[in-house]
Amino acid sequence: MGEIASKLCGARGEANYAIVGCGLPGRGMGWYHGLQLLEGKVPGARLSDIVEPWFLGGGKDSPPGQEFQKVVADWGAKGVAFHASVDSGDLFKGATEGPKIALIAGRTPDNPKFFRQAIAAGATHILLEKPGAPTVEELGRMKDDAAAKGATIWMGFNKNVTKYVTKGREALAKVPGGDFTLVHHNAYKADELAECFERNAEGMLKNMAIHELALLVTFFGVNADTLGGVVADAAYSSCETRTGPSSGKEFTDFSRIGFTVTTTDGANVSVYADRCGLELPDGAMADGGMMYSSVSKLGIVQSRDIMPDAELEATVAARSAANPDWMPYFHLQHDDYITLKERCCAHVAAGSSGDPEGIATIQIGYDTLKLAETLKPMLEKQLL
């Protein structure tokens, strides 16, 4: 794939990526996407711009803002342009003649504004981090605006291209009438939940568990219209209220949640998500992996595909040892993040119609967000 992307982009010009919403080193999803581009991990693509509204704006003089200046100095020396706003007038000013992709990884409430500004600034394609917008109505307007302006939006649901999901689906196909379970562990500590709840105020279903909901929509035909019912796992789930360290406001959300969805066709798919998965006895791996899929029938587990598997575990351990302060999922999903950007790059460079293989469309994003909004009151009624 990398060789193909390089040849295509070399012929038509490198794809220019502008990261909107960088965040801090070791923590921001936008920062990690930018680092991979800067290090040449994505053949045929270059990092042209970084937009960081907070740490180059209102938070510039804060300690984290001062830390971010090190990124500006380091990456700026390598030709990356930095901006405090998307509508600075200079976005993509130093871009090549190739496609212009805006990878939007800002706070969810800001993303609709960033999206419209990026289109106005010349972005030909948008890669939108989950969930894309605060509400399904807003994401629907973004979808319509992009269509009207001839721009393409893809969603950054990287689990659509992960091996443990692909292998799990293959295993399910061999077990007629089998049930499918997706488990997702994050690595927050209990005393970090206040910051987590505040930063991800859209809530568990629209944030952490949105990846699993996207898989349900993409591969299992689950959406708000085909949803037959949902049963919450009350023994597993936990809802907490924490005070945000920056705002002082209270935020109530699930630190972990489990539920089983039944479609109108009678298929059962379960989702389990735990913000503090590493605080399980002996860590998340004691439960099978940081993430895993399993197939069962009549309550008996038939197969389990984990991430990291044995092949990946040593690599993840080495990455973690080299950068222990980075978010653990950077080490775990490093290759998937590359695949996501690389497929987008190769697709636009080739001038292909349709969408890249395995990349979620804006329609998938819309259906996923609508499913999250449908499930939320149903689960809260059972759990609260």
Order of alpha helices (4+ residues) and beta strands (2+ residues): alpha-beta-alpha-beta-alpha-beta-beta-alpha-beta-alpha-beta-alpha-beta-alpha-alpha-beta-beta-beta-beta-beta-beta-alpha-alpha-alpha-beta-alpha
